[in-house]
Amino acid sequence: MPKGLQKKGVIRRNKMLLAAVQMFLEKGYDKTTTAAIAKKAGMAPSSFFAAFKDKEELLLTLVQQMFNSQFENAEEFLDEQKDPLILYGIETALQLHITELSEPIRELYVMAYSLPTTCEYIYKSTAEKLCKIFADYMPEAEAKDFYEMEIASAGITRGFMAQHCHMYFTIEDKIKRHLQCCFTLYQVPKEKQDAVIRVVLAADLQSAAQKLIEDTIQKAQQGFEVVMTTGGAKGAWKKA
C-alpha cells in the first residue's frame, strides 16, 4: 500500500481492485478498461487514477496477491521432507492448471508475464526462491545468475501458458514438458526430474487452482469490507 494512504484512499483502491478482479475474470485484461472498472466500483472514471497510476499498476497489485497465494497453496502439498524441488514443481504446475480454467484467466496470466512492471516483480521475487531451491545443483551460481536465468524460465512459462491444451497436448503433457525444460535449465539430474514430476502429476492441482481463484475473489472482497467495518486502513490492508 502506498505510504500515507488514508482510509478513504484505501477504500477506493480496494473497491477498484474488487471490480477489476471480477471484470478480469469475466472479460480478460485487454477488454477491461479503467473506465469500466471505475463504473463497476460505483465511481467516476477519473477516480480510477486517484487509486492507481494505470491498469498495469492495478494488475501488479493483483499479481502480488495471487503469487503469494500460489506459494502458500503449493506448500500444502509438500511431504514431511519438504523437498524444495517439489515445491517449485507444484507451484509451477498450479499456474498451468489455473490458466486452463478459462480464457480470461489465461490472458491475465500471460499479461502478467508480459508487462514490464509485473515481469520485474516476477523475476525478482522468483529469483530469490531459486537461490534456495537450486543452490545444490548450481553451487557456483550467484543471485545475479538466478535473476538472469529466471528471465529465461519465465519466458518458457509464458509460452506454455499461452498454448491451449487439447487431446494431443494434455495438461499432464504440458506440466511434464514444462518442468523438464526448467529443471534442465537449472541443471537438475534427469533421475531427480522424473521423481519430482511423478509427485507433481499425482497431486490434485485442478481443485487447488479453482480454490486459488475463489480465494483471490474473497480477499478482494475482504479488502473493501474490512475497511468499512473496522475503520482501520492499516490493519485492513494487512488482512486483505
Secondary structure, DSSP 4 states (H G I P E B T S, - for coil): --TT--HHHHHHHHHHHHHHHHHHHHH-STT--HHHHHHHTTS-GGGHHHH-SSHHHHHHHHHHHHHHHHHHHHHTT--TT--HHHHHHHHHHHHHHHHTS-HHHHHHHHHHTTSHHHHHHHHHHHHHHHHHHSTTT-TT--HHHHHHHHHHHHHHHHHHHHSPPBTTB-HHHHHHHHHHHHHHHTT--HHHHHHHHHHHHHS-HHHHHHHHHHHHHHHHHHHHHHHHHH--HHHHHHH-
